């Protein structure tokens, strides 16, 4: 198979060879159950505990605050549903979030709304960033939880997490952040940022799929999402996925240790793509703040085209990209993220998300810059909408 260019790392990342190597013993010879009392099982227990120590060191939390899940969606559901249930018992049924959260959060909030919770979704404006003044104004005596994502999965904007955490702590309100896109890519300090719950997923930073974590601040005892055995200190039942946990910790450690060098290179590539695509293609725009964004995220809208057609034609040229979240790629509706920052439907439909990794080369960037303008022009030549846009300009 010919080499292709993979520019959809926000959807998932390649499992690194070093990560697979660390996992292999627990997929083969060291297959003992980490909850068993005999020595063979305890070898797996030692590996799980060591992995949690490594995760804690990367996130600046305690090892006993790390609770393994199947991924980010489970972690989001556990944090939000359990926190809501606990606070509802105290008469607090108001939750604050944002208009452009991942659907793992938004759909969970929709379910809670049907149970009588009142949901306030903060605006994110045209730069895709929450204003802390809006949060302060939205807080109420009956506010149970604030949930604001660390980094947006589509437009890559970074939220003022430390400031939000400080506000929530001052008002005695629990704070959850979906940090699935942030962990391994930007510095995360669970303790200093006053976070109470943090969701993450290993496959976003070159770890295995099907494993993630919810970090729960020490002293908070929320209800379990899964009942059964005594795993995860009795709070999340299910036999430990030793290989997955070891892989997650290994990938996170590699990502955190190499973050500065990787991000310096990614920012250069990202900024070159943004500069040359928006500068070279008329009626195109960058979505989200130009600076407060993930190092590897580019999201650009091109007027007069359909994003799906652009993706298919890029795929024919060996370039893997997306128009938004992989979780909603089958939907014909425009991205709720792009609508939340004020884009009209017609422009939101013509978006392209490129998400890079340390494996993205300068040659990859050259190819993308060569192919995208040609495809955009070809699609515009076939588009009645583009013809209408040109006629309106000439009137």
PELIN-V112856 format. One record per residue. N is the residue number from 1. RES is the residue in three letters. SS is DSSP state (a for helix, b for strand, c for the rest). D_LAST is the distance of its C-alpha to the last C-alpha in whole Angstrom. Layout:
# PELIN-V112856
n;res;ss;d_last
N;RES;SS;D_LAST
N;RES;SS;D_LAST
This chain:
# PELIN-V112856
n;res;ss;d_last
1;UNK;c;50
2;UNK;c;48
3;UNK;c;47
4;UNK;c;43
5;UNK;b;41
6;UNK;b;42
7;UNK;c;39
8;UNK;b;40
9;UNK;c;43
10;UNK;c;41
11;UNK;c;42
12;UNK;c;46
13;UNK;c;48
14;UNK;c;50
15;UNK;c;54
16;UNK;c;55
17;UNK;a;58
18;UNK;a;60
19;UNK;a;59
20;UNK;a;61
21;UNK;a;64
22;UNK;a;64
23;UNK;a;64
24;UNK;a;66
25;UNK;a;70
26;UNK;a;69
27;UNK;a;67
28;UNK;c;70
29;UNK;c;74
30;UNK;c;73
31;UNK;c;72
32;UNK;c;74
33;UNK;c;73
34;UNK;c;72
35;UNK;c;74
36;UNK;c;77
37;UNK;c;80
38;UNK;c;82
39;UNK;a;81
40;UNK;a;79
41;UNK;a;77
42;UNK;a;77
43;UNK;a;75
44;UNK;a;72
45;UNK;a;72
46;UNK;a;73
47;UNK;a;70
48;UNK;a;68
49;UNK;a;69
50;UNK;a;68
51;UNK;a;65
52;UNK;a;64
53;UNK;a;66
54;UNK;a;63
55;UNK;a;60
56;UNK;a;61
57;UNK;a;62
58;UNK;a;58
59;UNK;a;57
60;UNK;c;59
61;UNK;c;61
62;UNK;c;64
63;UNK;a;65
64;UNK;a;66
65;UNK;a;63
66;UNK;b;62
67;UNK;b;61
68;UNK;b;60
69;UNK;b;58
70;UNK;c;56
71;UNK;c;53
72;UNK;a;50
73;UNK;a;50
74;UNK;a;53
75;UNK;a;54
76;UNK;a;51
77;UNK;a;52
78;UNK;a;56
79;UNK;a;55
80;UNK;a;53
81;UNK;a;55
82;UNK;a;58
83;UNK;a;57
84;UNK;a;56
85;UNK;a;59
86;UNK;a;61
87;UNK;a;59
88;UNK;a;59
89;UNK;c;63
90;UNK;c;62
91;UNK;c;60
92;UNK;c;57
93;UNK;c;54
94;UNK;b;51
95;UNK;b;49
96;UNK;b;46
97;UNK;b;44
98;UNK;b;40
99;UNK;c;37
100;UNK;c;37
101;UNK;c;40
102;UNK;c;41
103;UNK;a;42
104;UNK;a;46
105;UNK;a;45
106;UNK;a;43
107;UNK;a;45
108;UNK;a;48
109;UNK;a;47
110;UNK;a;46
111;UNK;a;49
112;UNK;a;51
113;UNK;a;48
114;UNK;c;50
115;UNK;c;53
116;UNK;c;53
117;UNK;c;51
118;UNK;b;48
119;UNK;b;46
120;UNK;b;43
121;UNK;b;40
122;UNK;b;39
123;UNK;c;35
124;UNK;c;35
125;UNK;c;31
126;UNK;c;28
127;UNK;c;31
128;UNK;c;33
129;UNK;c;36
130;UNK;c;39
131;UNK;c;39
132;UNK;a;43
133;UNK;a;43
134;UNK;a;41
135;UNK;a;44
136;UNK;a;47
137;UNK;a;45
138;UNK;a;45
139;UNK;c;49
140;UNK;c;52
141;UNK;c;55
142;UNK;c;55
143;UNK;b;53
144;UNK;b;54
145;UNK;b;52
146;UNK;b;49
147;UNK;b;47
148;UNK;c;45
149;UNK;c;44
150;UNK;c;45
151;UNK;b;42
152;UNK;c;39
153;UNK;c;39
154;UNK;c;35
155;UNK;c;34
156;UNK;c;37
157;UNK;b;37
158;UNK;b;40
159;UNK;c;42
160;UNK;c;44
161;UNK;a;47
162;UNK;a;50
163;UNK;a;48
164;UNK;a;48
165;UNK;a;51
166;UNK;a;53
167;UNK;a;51
168;UNK;a;53
169;UNK;a;56
170;UNK;a;56
171;UNK;a;56
172;UNK;c;58
173;UNK;c;55
174;UNK;b;55
175;UNK;b;52
176;UNK;b;51
177;UNK;b;49
178;UNK;b;47
179;UNK;c;48
180;UNK;c;47
181;UNK;c;45
182;UNK;c;46
183;UNK;c;50
184;UNK;c;51
185;UNK;c;47
186;UNK;c;47
187;UNK;c;51
188;UNK;c;52
189;UNK;c;55
190;UNK;c;56
191;UNK;c;58
192;UNK;c;57
193;UNK;c;53
194;UNK;c;55
195;UNK;c;54
196;UNK;c;56
197;UNK;b;55
198;UNK;b;53
199;UNK;b;52
200;UNK;b;51
201;UNK;b;51
202;UNK;a;53
203;UNK;a;51
204;UNK;a;48
205;UNK;a;50
206;UNK;c;52
207;UNK;c;54
208;UNK;c;55
209;UNK;c;53
210;UNK;c;55
211;UNK;c;56
212;UNK;b;55
213;UNK;b;57
214;UNK;b;56
215;UNK;b;58
216;UNK;b;60
217;UNK;c;61
218;UNK;c;65
219;UNK;c;66
220;UNK;c;63
221;UNK;c;65
222;UNK;c;62
223;UNK;c;63
224;UNK;c;63
225;UNK;c;60
226;UNK;c;63
227;UNK;c;66
228;UNK;c;69
229;UNK;c;71
230;UNK;c;72
231;UNK;a;69
232;UNK;a;67
233;UNK;a;70
234;UNK;a;69
235;UNK;c;66
236;UNK;c;64
237;UNK;c;66
238;UNK;c;66
239;UNK;c;68
240;UNK;c;66
241;UNK;c;64
242;UNK;a;66
243;UNK;a;64
244;UNK;a;61
245;UNK;a;62
246;UNK;a;63
247;UNK;a;60
248;UNK;a;58
249;UNK;a;60
250;UNK;a;60
251;UNK;a;56
252;UNK;a;56
253;UNK;a;58
254;UNK;a;57
255;UNK;a;53
256;UNK;a;55
257;UNK;a;57
258;UNK;c;54
259;UNK;a;51
260;UNK;a;51
261;UNK;a;51
262;UNK;a;48
263;UNK;a;46
264;UNK;a;46
265;UNK;a;45
266;UNK;a;42
267;UNK;a;40
268;UNK;a;40
269;UNK;a;39
270;UNK;a;37
271;UNK;a;35
272;UNK;a;34
273;UNK;a;33
274;UNK;a;30
275;UNK;a;30
276;UNK;a;29
277;UNK;a;27
278;UNK;a;25
279;UNK;a;24
280;UNK;a;24
281;UNK;c;22
282;UNK;c;18
283;UNK;c;17
284;UNK;b;21
285;UNK;b;23
286;UNK;b;27
287;UNK;c;28
288;UNK;c;31
289;UNK;c;33
290;UNK;c;33
291;UNK;c;36
292;UNK;c;38
293;UNK;b;38
294;UNK;c;40
295;UNK;c;41
296;UNK;c;40
297;UNK;b;37
298;UNK;b;33
299;UNK;b;31
300;UNK;b;27
301;UNK;b;24
302;UNK;b;21
303;UNK;c;18
304;UNK;c;18
305;UNK;c;21
306;UNK;c;25
307;UNK;a;27
308;UNK;a;30
309;UNK;a;29
310;UNK;a;29
311;UNK;a;32
312;UNK;a;33
313;UNK;a;32
314;UNK;a;34
315;UNK;a;37
316;UNK;a;37
317;UNK;c;37
318;UNK;c;40
319;UNK;b;38
320;UNK;b;39
321;UNK;c;36
322;UNK;b;35
323;UNK;c;32
324;UNK;c;34
325;UNK;c;38
326;UNK;a;40
327;UNK;a;41
328;UNK;a;38
329;UNK;c;37
330;UNK;c;38
331;UNK;c;36
332;UNK;c;32
333;UNK;c;31
334;UNK;c;29
335;UNK;c;31
336;UNK;a;33
337;UNK;a;33
338;UNK;a;29
339;UNK;a;28
340;UNK;a;31
341;UNK;c;29
342;UNK;c;26
343;UNK;c;24
344;UNK;c;22
345;UNK;a;23
346;UNK;a;21
347;UNK;a;21
348;UNK;a;25
349;UNK;c;25
350;UNK;c;24
351;UNK;b;27
352;UNK;b;29
353;UNK;b;33
354;UNK;b;35
355;UNK;b;38
356;UNK;c;41
357;UNK;c;44
358;UNK;c;47
359;UNK;c;47
360;UNK;c;44
361;UNK;c;44
362;UNK;a;42
363;UNK;a;42
364;UNK;a;40
365;UNK;a;37
366;UNK;a;37
367;UNK;a;36
368;UNK;a;34
369;UNK;a;32
370;UNK;a;32
371;UNK;a;31
372;UNK;a;29
373;UNK;a;26
374;UNK;a;27
375;UNK;a;27
376;UNK;a;24
377;UNK;a;22
378;UNK;a;24
379;UNK;a;23
380;UNK;a;19
381;UNK;a;19
382;UNK;c;21
383;UNK;c;19
384;UNK;a;17
385;UNK;a;16
386;UNK;a;15
387;UNK;a;13
388;UNK;a;11
389;UNK;a;10
390;UNK;a;9
391;UNK;a;6
392;UNK;a;5
393;UNK;a;6
394;UNK;a;4
395;UNK;c;0
